[in-house]
């Protein structure tokens, strides 16, 4: 399975929520009970500096296991503090058995806030 491309657009200074569903070829939810998730944003794939990190451990990613659903949440305060406007990311799932799957990948762009 190769990661699907999902390009994200976040408005600086606004709350952001993205729901990702992992399904099989028939459209049925893949059970993610016991799994964890992790996501990093970097300026480019070969850069070591992480611009933003979301994990189930830090509460930025939440998993609804039986629904096969992962929710990414960025608060308004967090997006307001972003000093970057573009990056690349991927999101990985680590199953309860330790298997790692790269679920989605793409770019993330931050649109400037006018009202402050």
ROGUVEX-229874 format. One record per residue: residue number from 1; residue in one letter; x, y, z of N, C-alpha, C, O in turn. Coordinates in steps of 0.02 Angstrom, whole numbers, plus 50000, padded with zeros to 5 digits. Layout:
REM residues N
<pt k="NUM" r="A" n_px="X" n_py="Y" n_pz="Z" ca_px="X" ca_py="Y" ca_pz="Z" c_px="X" c_py="Y" c_pz="Z" o_px="X" o_py="Y" o_pz="Z"/>
...
This chain:
REM residues 116
<pt k="1" r="X" n_px="50042" n_py="49941" n_pz="50000" ca_px="50000" ca_py="50000" ca_pz="50000" c_px="50044" c_py="50062" c_pz="50000" o_px="50088" o_py="50068" o_pz="50043"/>
<pt k="2" r="X" n_px="50034" n_py="50106" n_pz="49953" ca_px="50072" ca_py="50168" ca_pz="49955" c_px="50029" c_py="50224" c_pz="49984" o_px="49968" o_py="50223" o_pz="49978"/>
<pt k="3" r="X" n_px="50063" n_py="50271" n_pz="50015" ca_px="50028" ca_py="50326" ca_pz="50049" c_px="49990" c_py="50369" c_pz="49998" o_px="50015" o_py="50385" o_pz="49945"/>
<pt k="4" r="X" n_px="49928" n_py="50386" n_pz="50016" ca_px="49889" ca_py="50431" ca_pz="49974" c_px="49914" c_py="50502" c_pz="49984" o_px="49938" o_py="50520" o_pz="50038"/>
<pt k="5" r="X" n_px="49908" n_py="50543" n_pz="49932" ca_px="49928" ca_py="50613" ca_pz="49936" c_px="49869" c_py="50655" c_pz="49958" o_px="49816" o_py="50655" o_pz="49926"/>
<pt k="6" r="X" n_px="49878" n_py="50691" n_pz="50013" ca_px="49828" ca_py="50738" ca_pz="50038" c_px="49864" c_py="50803" c_pz="50054" o_px="49903" o_py="50806" o_pz="50102"/>
<pt k="7" r="X" n_px="49853" n_py="50855" n_pz="50015" ca_px="49883" ca_py="50920" ca_pz="50029" c_px="49837" c_py="50959" c_pz="50075" o_px="49777" o_py="50965" o_pz="50063"/>
<pt k="8" r="X" n_px="49866" n_py="50985" n_pz="50129" ca_px="49828" ca_py="51019" ca_pz="50181" c_px="49839" c_py="51094" c_pz="50177" o_px="49893" o_py="51117" o_pz="50159"/>
<pt k="9" r="X" n_px="49788" n_py="51132" n_pz="50195" ca_px="49792" ca_py="51204" ca_pz="50198" c_px="49765" c_py="51228" c_pz="50265" o_px="49707" o_py="51216" o_pz="50282"/>
<pt k="10" r="X" n_px="49808" n_py="51260" n_pz="50304" ca_px="49790" ca_py="51283" ca_pz="50371" c_px="49789" c_py="51360" c_pz="50370" o_px="49834" o_py="51392" o_pz="50343"/>
<pt k="11" r="X" n_px="49737" n_py="51388" n_pz="50400" ca_px="49733" ca_py="51461" ca_pz="50406" c_px="49767" c_py="51482" c_pz="50471" o_px="49748" o_py="51460" o_pz="50525"/>
<pt k="12" r="X" n_px="49817" n_py="51524" n_pz="50465" ca_px="49855" ca_py="51547" ca_pz="50524" c_px="49808" c_py="51583" c_pz="50572" o_px="49768" o_py="51625" o_pz="50551"/>
<pt k="13" r="X" n_px="49812" n_py="51566" n_pz="50636" ca_px="49771" ca_py="51597" ca_pz="50687" c_px="49702" c_py="51566" c_pz="50695" o_px="49662" o_py="51589" o_pz="50735"/>
<pt k="14" r="X" n_px="49687" n_py="51514" n_pz="50656" ca_px="49622" ca_py="51480" ca_pz="50661" c_px="49633" c_py="51407" c_pz="50683" o_px="49686" o_py="51378" o_pz="50672"/>
<pt k="15" r="X" n_px="49581" n_py="51380" n_pz="50713" ca_px="49583" ca_py="51309" ca_pz="50731" c_px="49578" c_py="51267" c_pz="50668" o_px="49548" o_py="51288" o_pz="50619"/>
<pt k="16" r="X" n_px="49609" n_py="51208" n_pz="50670" ca_px="49609" ca_py="51164" ca_pz="50611" c_px="49597" c_py="51093" c_pz="50634" o_px="49627" o_py="51070" o_pz="50683"/>
<pt k="17" r="X" n_px="49553" n_py="51058" n_pz="50599" ca_px="49541" ca_py="50988" ca_pz="50613" c_px="49534" c_py="50951" c_pz="50547" o_px="49497" o_py="50973" o_pz="50502"/>
<pt k="18" r="X" n_px="49568" n_py="50895" n_pz="50542" ca_px="49565" ca_py="50853" ca_pz="50481" c_px="49553" c_py="50781" c_pz="50504" o_px="49589" o_py="50755" o_pz="50546"/>
<pt k="19" r="X" n_px="49502" n_py="50750" n_pz="50475" ca_px="49486" ca_py="50681" ca_pz="50491" c_px="49509" c_py="50637" c_pz="50432" o_px="49491" o_py="50650" o_pz="50375"/>
<pt k="20" r="X" n_px="49547" n_py="50586" n_pz="50448" ca_px="49573" ca_py="50539" ca_pz="50398" c_px="49544" c_py="50471" c_pz="50415" o_px="49548" o_py="50448" o_pz="50472"/>
<pt k="21" r="X" n_px="49516" n_py="50437" n_pz="50366" ca_px="49489" ca_py="50370" ca_pz="50376" c_px="49533" c_py="50320" c_pz="50338" o_px="49550" o_py="50332" o_pz="50280"/>
<pt k="22" r="X" n_px="49550" n_py="50265" n_pz="50371" ca_px="49587" ca_py="50211" ca_pz="50338" c_px="49538" c_py="50156" c_pz="50324" o_px="49508" o_py="50127" o_pz="50370"/>
<pt k="23" r="X" n_px="49529" n_py="50140" n_pz="50260" ca_px="49481" ca_py="50089" ca_pz="50240" c_px="49515" c_py="50038" c_pz="50195" o_px="49568" o_py="50050" o_pz="50166"/>
<pt k="24" r="X" n_px="49483" n_py="49980" n_pz="50190" ca_px="49508" ca_py="49928" ca_pz="50145" c_px="49481" c_py="49941" c_pz="50074" o_px="49447" o_py="49990" o_pz="50063"/>
<pt k="25" r="X" n_px="49497" n_py="49896" n_pz="50028" ca_px="49476" ca_py="49905" ca_pz="49959" c_px="49401" c_py="49907" c_pz="49949" o_px="49377" o_py="49933" o_pz="49899"/>
<pt k="26" r="X" n_px="49364" n_py="49879" n_pz="49997" ca_px="49291" ca_py="49879" ca_pz="49993" c_px="49260" c_py="49939" c_pz="50028" o_px="49198" o_py="49946" o_pz="50029"/>
<pt k="27" r="X" n_px="49302" n_py="49983" n_pz="50057" ca_px="49276" ca_py="50041" ca_pz="50092" c_px="49260" c_py="50031" c_pz="50165" o_px="49236" o_py="50076" o_pz="50198"/>
<pt k="28" r="X" n_px="49274" n_py="49971" n_pz="50191" ca_px="49262" ca_py="49957" ca_pz="50262" c_px="49320" c_py="49985" c_pz="50304" o_px="49378" o_py="49981" o_pz="50284"/>
<pt k="29" r="X" n_px="49302" n_py="50012" n_pz="50362" ca_px="49353" ca_py="50041" ca_pz="50407" c_px="49401" c_py="49987" c_pz="50431" o_px="49380" o_py="49931" o_pz="50449"/>
<pt k="30" r="X" n_px="49465" n_py="50004" n_pz="50431" ca_px="49516" ca_py="49960" ca_pz="50460" c_px="49521" c_py="49976" c_pz="50534" o_px="49531" o_py="50034" o_pz="50553"/>
<pt k="31" r="X" n_px="49514" n_py="49925" n_pz="50576" ca_px="49513" ca_py="49936" ca_pz="50648" c_px="49583" c_py="49956" c_pz="50672" o_px="49632" o_py="49921" o_pz="50661"/>
<pt k="32" r="X" n_px="49586" n_py="50013" n_pz="50704" ca_px="49649" ca_py="50040" ca_pz="50729" c_px="49656" c_py="50036" c_pz="50804" o_px="49697" o_py="50070" o_pz="50834"/>
<pt k="33" r="X" n_px="49615" n_py="49994" n_pz="50835" ca_px="49618" ca_py="49987" ca_pz="50908" c_px="49689" c_py="49967" c_pz="50929" o_px="49718" o_py="49920" o_pz="50901"/>
<pt k="34" r="X" n_px="49715" n_py="50003" n_pz="50978" ca_px="49782" ca_py="49989" ca_pz="51003" c_px="49838" c_py="50021" c_pz="50962" o_px="49896" o_py="50016" o_pz="50981"/>
<pt k="35" r="X" n_px="49821" n_py="50054" n_pz="50907" ca_px="49872" ca_py="50085" ca_pz="50865" c_px="49890" c_py="50154" c_pz="50891" o_px="49853" o_py="50185" o_pz="50930"/>
<pt k="36" r="X" n_px="49947" n_py="50179" n_pz="50868" ca_px="49967" ca_py="50248" ca_pz="50881" c_px="49980" c_py="50281" c_pz="50813" o_px="49985" o_py="50247" o_pz="50762"/>
<pt k="37" r="X" n_px="49985" n_py="50347" n_pz="50813" ca_px="49997" ca_py="50383" ca_pz="50751" c_px="50048" c_py="50438" c_pz="50763" o_px="50055" o_py="50463" o_pz="50819"/>
<pt k="38" r="X" n_px="50084" n_py="50455" n_pz="50709" ca_px="50135" ca_py="50508" ca_pz="50714" c_px="50139" c_py="50544" c_pz="50647" o_px="50131" o_py="50514" o_pz="50594"/>
<pt k="39" r="X" n_px="50153" n_py="50608" n_pz="50652" ca_px="50158" ca_py="50650" ca_pz="50592" c_px="50210" c_py="50705" c_pz="50605" o_px="50212" o_py="50734" o_pz="50660"/>
<pt k="40" r="X" n_px="50252" n_py="50718" n_pz="50556" ca_px="50299" ca_py="50773" ca_pz="50561" c_px="50295" c_py="50815" c_pz="50498" o_px="50284" o_py="50790" o_pz="50443"/>
<pt k="41" r="X" n_px="50304" n_py="50881" n_pz="50508" ca_px="50308" ca_py="50928" ca_pz="50452" c_px="50379" c_py="50955" c_pz="50451" o_px="50406" o_py="50976" o_pz="50502"/>
<pt k="42" r="X" n_px="50409" n_py="50954" n_pz="50391" ca_px="50476" ca_py="50981" ca_pz="50381" c_px="50475" c_py="51025" c_pz="50318" o_px="50431" o_py="51018" o_pz="50276"/>
<pt k="43" r="X" n_px="50524" n_py="51069" n_pz="50312" ca_px="50527" ca_py="51112" ca_pz="50252" c_px="50538" c_py="51071" c_pz="50189" o_px="50513" o_py="51089" o_pz="50136"/>
<pt k="44" r="X" n_px="50574" n_py="51016" n_pz="50195" ca_px="50587" ca_py="50970" ca_pz="50139" c_px="50601" c_py="50901" c_pz="50170" o_px="50616" o_py="50896" o_pz="50229"/>
<pt k="45" r="X" n_px="50596" n_py="50850" n_pz="50130" ca_px="50605" ca_py="50782" ca_pz="50156" c_px="50675" c_py="50769" c_pz="50183" o_px="50683" o_py="50727" o_pz="50227"/>
<pt k="46" r="X" n_px="50725" n_py="50804" n_pz="50158" ca_px="50794" ca_py="50791" ca_pz="50180" c_px="50819" c_py="50840" c_pz="50233" o_px="50879" o_py="50843" o_pz="50246"/>
<pt k="47" r="X" n_px="50774" n_py="50877" n_pz="50264" ca_px="50791" ca_py="50926" ca_pz="50316" c_px="50778" c_py="50895" c_pz="50385" o_px="50728" o_py="50861" o_pz="50394"/>
<pt k="48" r="X" n_px="50823" n_py="50907" n_pz="50432" ca_px="50816" ca_py="50877" ca_pz="50498" c_px="50769" c_py="50916" c_pz="50545" o_px="50740" o_py="50887" o_pz="50591"/>
<pt k="49" r="X" n_px="50762" n_py="50981" n_pz="50534" ca_px="50721" ca_py="51022" ca_pz="50578" c_px="50647" c_py="51007" c_pz="50568" o_px="50621" o_py="51008" o_pz="50512"/>
<pt k="50" r="X" n_px="50613" n_py="50992" n_pz="50623" ca_px="50541" ca_py="50978" ca_pz="50622" c_px="50504" c_py="51044" c_pz="50636" o_px="50515" o_py="51076" o_pz="50687"/>
<pt k="51" r="X" n_px="50459" n_py="51062" n_pz="50590" ca_px="50420" ca_py="51124" ca_pz="50597" c_px="50359" c_py="51114" c_pz="50642" o_px="50341" o_py="51159" o_pz="50680"/>
<pt k="52" r="X" n_px="50329" n_py="51056" n_pz="50639" ca_px="50270" ca_py="51039" ca_pz="50679" c_px="50267" c_py="50964" c_pz="50687" o_px="50282" o_py="50927" o_pz="50639"/>
<pt k="53" r="X" n_px="50249" n_py="50941" n_pz="50746" ca_px="50243" ca_py="50869" ca_pz="50758" c_px="50176" c_py="50855" c_pz="50792" o_px="50157" o_py="50888" o_pz="50840"/>
<pt k="54" r="X" n_px="50142" n_py="50805" n_pz="50766" ca_px="50079" ca_py="50783" ca_pz="50795" c_px="50085" c_py="50708" c_pz="50808" o_px="50106" o_py="50670" o_pz="50765"/>
<pt k="55" r="X" n_px="50066" n_py="50687" n_pz="50868" ca_px="50067" ca_py="50616" ca_pz="50886" c_px="50006" c_py="50601" c_pz="50930" o_px="49973" o_py="50647" o_pz="50955"/>
<pt k="56" r="X" n_px="49993" n_py="50538" n_pz="50938" ca_px="49941" ca_py="50520" ca_pz="50987" c_px="49966" c_py="50536" c_pz="51057" o_px="49926" o_py="50551" o_pz="51102"/>
<pt k="57" r="X" n_px="50031" n_py="50532" n_pz="51068" ca_px="50060" ca_py="50547" ca_pz="51134" c_px="50052" c_py="50620" c_pz="51154" o_px="50040" o_py="50635" o_pz="51212"/>
<pt k="58" r="X" n_px="50059" n_py="50667" n_pz="51105" ca_px="50053" ca_py="50738" ca_pz="51122" c_px="49982" c_py="50764" c_pz="51112" o_px="49970" o_py="50824" o_pz="51121"/>
<pt k="59" r="X" n_px="49935" n_py="50720" n_pz="51094" ca_px="49865" ca_py="50739" ca_pz="51089" c_px="49844" c_py="50774" c_pz="51026" o_px="49786" o_py="50793" o_pz="51018"/>
<pt k="60" r="X" n_px="49890" n_py="50784" n_pz="50979" ca_px="49874" ca_py="50817" ca_pz="50916" c_px="49841" c_py="50768" c_pz="50866" o_px="49808" o_py="50790" o_pz="50819"/>
<pt k="61" r="X" n_px="49850" n_py="50703" n_pz="50877" ca_px="49817" ca_py="50652" ca_pz="50838" c_px="49776" c_py="50608" c_pz="50885" o_px="49801" o_py="50587" o_pz="50937"/>
<pt k="62" r="X" n_px="49714" n_py="50596" n_pz="50867" ca_px="49670" ca_py="50553" ca_pz="50906" c_px="49645" c_py="50497" c_pz="50861" o_px="49630" o_py="50509" o_pz="50802"/>
<pt k="63" r="X" n_px="49641" n_py="50437" n_pz="50888" ca_px="49620" ca_py="50379" ca_pz="50849" c_px="49554" c_py="50353" c_pz="50876" o_px="49547" o_py="50340" o_pz="50936"/>
<pt k="64" r="X" n_px="49506" n_py="50345" n_pz="50831" ca_px="49443" ca_py="50310" ca_pz="50846" c_px="49451" c_py="50241" c_pz="50815" o_px="49434" o_py="50231" o_pz="50756"/>
<pt k="65" r="X" n_px="49476" n_py="50193" n_pz="50853" ca_px="49499" ca_py="50129" ca_pz="50828" c_px="49451" c_py="50091" c_pz="50784" o_px="49468" o_py="50073" o_pz="50728"/>
<pt k="66" r="X" n_px="49390" n_py="50079" n_pz="50809" ca_px="49342" ca_py="50038" ca_pz="50771" c_px="49316" c_py="50074" c_pz="50709" o_px="49289" o_py="50042" o_pz="50664"/>
<pt k="67" r="X" n_px="49323" n_py="50140" n_pz="50707" ca_px="49301" ca_py="50179" ca_pz="50648" c_px="49357" c_py="50186" c_pz="50596" o_px="49345" o_py="50209" o_pz="50540"/>
<pt k="68" r="X" n_px="49418" n_py="50165" n_pz="50614" ca_px="49474" ca_py="50173" ca_pz="50568" c_px="49490" c_py="50246" c_pz="50555" o_px="49510" o_py="50265" o_pz="50500"/>
<pt k="69" r="X" n_px="49480" n_py="50287" n_pz="50606" ca_px="49482" ca_py="50360" ca_pz="50597" c_px="49538" c_py="50391" c_pz="50639" o_px="49546" o_py="50375" o_pz="50698"/>
<pt k="70" r="X" n_px="49574" n_py="50437" n_pz="50608" ca_px="49626" ca_py="50476" ca_pz="50642" c_px="49607" c_py="50549" c_pz="50634" o_px="49592" o_py="50571" o_pz="50579"/>
<pt k="71" r="X" n_px="49608" n_py="50587" n_pz="50689" ca_px="49591" ca_py="50658" ca_pz="50686" c_px="49652" c_py="50699" c_pz="50705" o_px="49682" o_py="50690" o_pz="50758"/>
<pt k="72" r="X" n_px="49672" n_py="50744" n_pz="50659" ca_px="49726" ca_py="50791" ca_pz="50671" c_px="49695" c_py="50856" c_pz="50696" o_px="49648" o_py="50882" o_pz="50666"/>
<pt k="73" r="X" n_px="49721" n_py="50882" n_pz="50751" ca_px="49696" ca_py="50945" ca_pz="50779" c_px="49754" c_py="50993" c_pz="50790" o_px="49805" o_py="50976" o_pz="50820"/>
<pt k="74" r="X" n_px="49746" n_py="51054" n_pz="50764" ca_px="49793" ca_py="51108" ca_pz="50775" c_px="49752" c_py="51165" c_pz="50805" o_px="49703" o_py="51187" o_pz="50775"/>
<pt k="75" r="X" n_px="49772" n_py="51190" n_pz="50863" ca_px="49735" ca_py="51244" ca_pz="50895" c_px="49749" c_py="51311" c_pz="50860" o_px="49798" o_py="51318" o_pz="50824"/>
<pt k="76" r="X" n_px="49705" n_py="51359" n_pz="50872" ca_px="49715" ca_py="51426" ca_pz="50844" c_px="49780" c_py="51457" c_pz="50869" o_px="49816" o_py="51489" o_pz="50831"/>
<pt k="77" r="X" n_px="49796" n_py="51446" n_pz="50932" ca_px="49858" ca_py="51474" ca_pz="50961" c_px="49919" c_py="51442" c_pz="50927" o_px="49968" o_py="51476" o_pz="50913"/>
<pt k="78" r="X" n_px="49916" n_py="51377" n_pz="50914" ca_px="49972" ca_py="51344" ca_pz="50881" c_px="49981" c_py="51370" c_pz="50810" o_px="50037" o_py="51385" o_pz="50789"/>
<pt k="79" r="X" n_px="49927" n_py="51374" n_pz="50772" ca_px="49934" ca_py="51398" ca_pz="50703" c_px="49956" c_py="51471" c_pz="50701" o_px="49992" o_py="51491" o_pz="50655"/>
<pt k="80" r="X" n_px="49935" n_py="51511" n_pz="50749" ca_px="49955" ca_py="51581" ca_pz="50752" c_px="50031" c_py="51588" c_pz="50763" o_px="50062" o_py="51636" o_pz="50741"/>
<pt k="81" r="X" n_px="50060" n_py="51538" n_pz="50797" ca_px="50131" ca_py="51540" ca_pz="50813" c_px="50175" c_py="51513" c_pz="50757" o_px="50236" o_py="51518" o_pz="50761"/>
<pt k="82" r="X" n_px="50145" n_py="51484" n_pz="50705" ca_px="50185" ca_py="51458" ca_pz="50650" c_px="50225" c_py="51514" c_pz="50617" o_px="50197" o_py="51566" o_pz="50599"/>
<pt k="83" r="X" n_px="50290" n_py="51503" n_pz="50609" ca_px="50333" ca_py="51553" ca_pz="50577" c_px="50351" c_py="51531" c_pz="50506" o_px="50391" o_py="51564" o_pz="50473"/>
<pt k="84" r="X" n_px="50322" n_py="51477" n_pz="50484" ca_px="50335" ca_py="51449" ca_pz="50418" c_px="50270" c_py="51450" c_pz="50378" o_px="50216" o_py="51454" o_pz="50407"/>
<pt k="85" r="X" n_px="50275" n_py="51446" n_pz="50312" ca_px="50215" ca_py="51449" ca_pz="50271" c_px="50205" c_py="51388" c_pz="50226" o_px="50152" o_py="51381" o_pz="50194"/>
<pt k="86" r="X" n_px="50254" n_py="51343" n_pz="50223" ca_px="50248" ca_py="51285" ca_pz="50180" c_px="50292" c_py="51229" c_pz="50207" o_px="50347" o_py="51241" o_pz="50232"/>
<pt k="87" r="X" n_px="50268" n_py="51168" n_pz="50202" ca_px="50308" ca_py="51111" ca_pz="50222" c_px="50283" c_py="51047" c_pz="50190" o_px="50231" o_py="51046" o_pz="50156"/>
<pt k="88" r="X" n_px="50320" n_py="50994" n_pz="50202" ca_px="50301" ca_py="50927" ca_pz="50180" c_px="50289" c_py="50884" c_pz="50242" o_px="50322" o_py="50894" o_pz="50293"/>
<pt k="89" r="X" n_px="50243" n_py="50838" n_pz="50236" ca_px="50227" ca_py="50796" ca_pz="50294" c_px="50210" c_py="50725" c_pz="50271" o_px="50197" o_py="50712" o_pz="50212"/>
<pt k="90" r="X" n_px="50211" n_py="50680" n_pz="50319" ca_px="50178" ca_py="50616" ca_pz="50311" c_px="50151" c_py="50595" c_pz="50378" o_px="50172" o_py="50620" o_pz="50430"/>
<pt k="91" r="X" n_px="50103" n_py="50549" n_pz="50376" ca_px="50071" ca_py="50524" ca_pz="50436" c_px="50076" c_py="50449" c_pz="50437" o_px="50056" o_py="50415" o_pz="50389"/>
<pt k="92" r="X" n_px="50104" n_py="50423" n_pz="50491" ca_px="50114" ca_py="50351" ca_pz="50498" c_px="50071" c_py="50323" c_pz="50553" o_px="50058" o_py="50355" o_pz="50604"/>
<pt k="93" r="X" n_px="50049" n_py="50261" n_pz="50542" ca_px="50012" ca_py="50223" ca_pz="50591" c_px="50058" c_py="50167" c_pz="50615" o_px="50091" o_py="50134" o_pz="50575"/>
<pt k="94" r="X" n_px="50060" n_py="50157" n_pz="50681" ca_px="50097" ca_py="50101" ca_pz="50709" c_px="50045" c_py="50056" c_pz="50743" o_px="50014" o_py="50076" o_pz="50792"/>
<pt k="95" r="X" n_px="50036" n_py="49997" n_pz="50715" ca_px="49985" ca_py="49951" ca_pz="50741" c_px="50005" c_py="49924" c_pz="50810" o_px="50063" o_py="49931" o_pz="50831"/>
<pt k="96" r="X" n_px="49957" n_py="49895" n_pz="50844" ca_px="49970" ca_py="49865" ca_pz="50910" c_px="50024" c_py="49811" c_pz="50905" o_px="50060" o_py="49799" o_pz="50953"/>
<pt k="97" r="X" n_px="50030" n_py="49780" n_pz="50846" ca_px="50082" ca_py="49729" ca_pz="50835" c_px="50149" c_py="49757" c_pz="50814" o_px="50196" o_py="49719" o_pz="50804"/>
<pt k="98" r="X" n_px="50154" n_py="49824" n_pz="50807" ca_px="50218" ca_py="49856" ca_pz="50790" c_px="50230" c_py="49867" c_pz="50716" o_px="50283" o_py="49891" o_pz="50697"/>
<pt k="99" r="X" n_px="50181" n_py="49851" n_pz="50673" ca_px="50189" ca_py="49864" ca_pz="50602" c_px="50179" c_py="49939" c_pz="50588" o_px="50135" o_py="49970" o_pz="50618"/>
<pt k="100" r="X" n_px="50220" n_py="49967" n_pz="50544" ca_px="50215" ca_py="50038" ca_pz="50528" c_px="50190" c_py="50046" c_pz="50456" o_px="50217" o_py="50016" o_pz="50410"/>
<pt k="101" r="X" n_px="50138" n_py="50088" n_pz="50449" ca_px="50110" ca_py="50103" ca_pz="50383" c_px="50110" c_py="50178" c_pz="50374" o_px="50087" o_py="50215" o_pz="50417"/>
<pt k="102" r="X" n_px="50135" n_py="50201" n_pz="50317" ca_px="50130" ca_py="50272" ca_pz="50300" c_px="50063" c_py="50281" c_pz="50265" o_px="50054" o_py="50259" o_pz="50208"/>
<pt k="103" r="X" n_px="50017" n_py="50312" n_pz="50299" ca_px="49948" ca_py="50317" ca_pz="50276" c_px="49938" c_py="50372" c_pz="50224" o_px="49911" o_py="50360" o_pz="50170"/>
<pt k="104" r="X" n_px="49960" n_py="50433" n_pz="50240" ca_px="49953" ca_py="50489" ca_pz="50194" c_px="50017" c_py="50530" c_pz="50194" o_px="50058" o_py="50525" o_pz="50240"/>
<pt k="105" r="X" n_px="50026" n_py="50569" n_pz="50141" ca_px="50083" ca_py="50615" ca_pz="50135" c_px="50061" c_py="50673" c_pz="50092" o_px="50010" o_py="50671" o_pz="50058"/>
<pt k="106" r="X" n_px="50101" n_py="50726" n_pz="50093" ca_px="50086" ca_py="50783" ca_pz="50051" c_px="50119" c_py="50846" c_pz="50075" o_px="50170" o_py="50845" o_pz="50110"/>
<pt k="107" r="X" n_px="50089" n_py="50902" n_pz="50056" ca_px="50113" ca_py="50967" ca_pz="50077" c_px="50063" c_py="50998" c_pz="50125" o_px="50004" o_py="50980" o_pz="50126"/>
<pt k="108" r="X" n_px="50088" n_py="51045" n_pz="50163" ca_px="50045" ca_py="51084" ca_pz="50207" c_px="50063" c_py="51157" c_pz="50197" o_px="50122" o_py="51176" o_pz="50203"/>
<pt k="109" r="X" n_px="50013" n_py="51197" n_pz="50182" ca_px="50026" ca_py="51268" ca_pz="50172" c_px="49987" c_py="51307" c_pz="50225" o_px="49932" o_py="51289" o_pz="50245"/>
<pt k="110" r="X" n_px="50018" n_py="51361" n_pz="50246" ca_px="49988" ca_py="51405" ca_pz="50298" c_px="49970" c_py="51471" c_pz="50265" o_px="50013" o_py="51506" o_pz="50240"/>
<pt k="111" r="X" n_px="49905" n_py="51487" n_pz="50265" ca_px="49884" ca_py="51552" ca_pz="50236" c_px="49889" c_py="51605" c_pz="50290" o_px="49870" o_py="51594" o_pz="50347"/>
<pt k="112" r="X" n_px="49913" n_py="51663" n_pz="50270" ca_px="49925" ca_py="51718" ca_pz="50317" c_px="49859" c_py="51744" c_pz="50346" o_px="49806" o_py="51743" o_pz="50314"/>
<pt k="113" r="X" n_px="49863" n_py="51766" n_pz="50408" ca_px="49805" ca_py="51794" ca_pz="50443" c_px="49804" c_py="51869" c_pz="50432" o_px="49855" o_py="51902" o_pz="50440"/>
<pt k="114" r="X" n_px="49747" n_py="51896" n_pz="50415" ca_px="49739" ca_py="51968" ca_pz="50407" c_px="49712" c_py="51998" c_pz="50471" o_px="49739" o_py="52047" o_pz="50496"/>
<pt k="115" r="X" n_px="49658" n_py="51969" n_pz="50497" ca_px="49628" ca_py="51993" ca_pz="50559" c_px="49667" c_py="51966" c_pz="50618" o_px="49671" o_py="51905" o_pz="50629"/>
<pt k="116" r="X" n_px="49695" n_py="52012" n_pz="50657" ca_px="49735" ca_py="51991" ca_pz="50715" c_px="49710" c_py="52027" c_pz="50774" o_px="49735" o_py="52018" o_pz="50829"/>
